[in-house]
Amino acid sequence: MKTIIKSLIIAGLATATYAKSPASAPAENLINAQRVSNINIANISPNDSIWRSAKTASVILYPQTTIKLNDAKANAANKDNKAKVAKVSAVYNNSAIAFKITWKDDTQSVQNGYKSDVYPDGFAMQVPVSFNDPKKLPYIGMGSEGRPVLVHLTKAVSLHYEPNGNGDIEHQINPHNTNAFGSDLKNYDDKVNKLGKQTYSRAFISEGFRSMTEIKDGSDTFGMKMVYDAKNKTWTGVVAKKLRDGEADLSKYGAIPVSFAIWDGDKLNRGGVKRLSSWVAVKLQGKAGGDALVKELTSKPKGDAKAGQAQVEAMCASCHTLSAAKQATSAYMAPNLNNIGGYSTNAYLAESIKDPEAVVVPGYNRNAHKSLAWYNLDAKTGKRTTIMPPMMSDDKSINDAVAYLKTLKAEVEK
């Protein structure tokens, strides 16, 4: 992951064209969480009265374009994706925190049955397990080695059935194959419906690409729901979790970083084909602390973007794609950077330039692209080591490069 990120930064720097973000773009990177008396994690809903006191912030989610998907239809459907603005509210108390997120989606995509070519709409929230140093947050995509993240995911699904460990096979057959008729058949159908699930929500822990592991022991207590408004063509999702659980203790902080992702099933979104926000600071109103995190995630880059563009294009463009007009020598040579400024923090970009080993992205199939490996494997430890060298060492050059890289992001959808 470290290698990919570093490469993406370099390549992206070289290829992209300097462009200022629209002056009308919504404010990003700060959510004020209102303190409330109670949060019912199990039954949290978008229409809960708890949201009446919550303030709403705008969070921008950018097309994730680091790696090109091996799916021609999906690539064509997402070729011209713009960034989406989501409206986010947050509330908390001593034991839990909850978020409400609303975003525009012209089509309602629901997963029906088990099909390999149909994908649902969905959303996820991500939080770091720990974040004592605001400049060392995990890689936004999937966490990074030594910097794990918790991911809470839900999808829009129809009624479905999953093994429950009870050995119940009586209600897993077609009703026409039963001996039930009339009221008995109705009772049978009612029983089957009660066994079905209308939601798909999962919690995962991840410490880098290919390390994502579902948490099944109940140590992460959370609740999620999503509801579609056909009239306004919007999804509204909610997620609530305990501040302190088996994986992380968020209760000791006055501000926490979160990231959101949304998937559009109509555009064959899944996995890394989605829209993703950067780390956003959530300030817990009425609770002390967290000022350094808020400052880090809301501060503008310090450097000169024009000077940074010249540096990046000279050093990185041959490996990294920076924009549609500035393509790398090969799409498989290094991470695509054309949206890196949307979902990466200033500190992450600076770290990737100065210390490419910090986060190594795995890259494409090493067997399919043998001459374009993004990393090497240490023979003794099996650890990935980046093929990207440190690009700059002085603060001015790094600040200028970061200022330019932060301009590499899609236009915001109106």
Protein Blocks (a to p, Z undefined) as FASTA:
>chain_A
ZZmmmmmmmmmmmmpccddddfklccehiacddddfbdcfklgcfklcklmmpccddddd
dddfkbacdbfklmmmmmmpccddddddddddfkbccdddddddfbdcddehjdfkbccd
dddddddfbdfblklcccfklopehiacddddddddddddddehlopaklmccfklpcbe
hjlmmmmmmmmmmmpcfbdcdddddebehiaccdfkopagcdddddddfklopacddddd
dfbdfkbcfklpcbdcdddddddfknopahjlccdddddddddehiaehjlmmmmmmpcc
fbdfklmmmmmmmmmmmmpcfbfklccfblklpccfklmmmmpcfklmmmmmmmmmlpcc
ebjafklmmmlcfbdcdfklopacdfbdcfbfbfklmmmmmmmmmmnccdddZZ
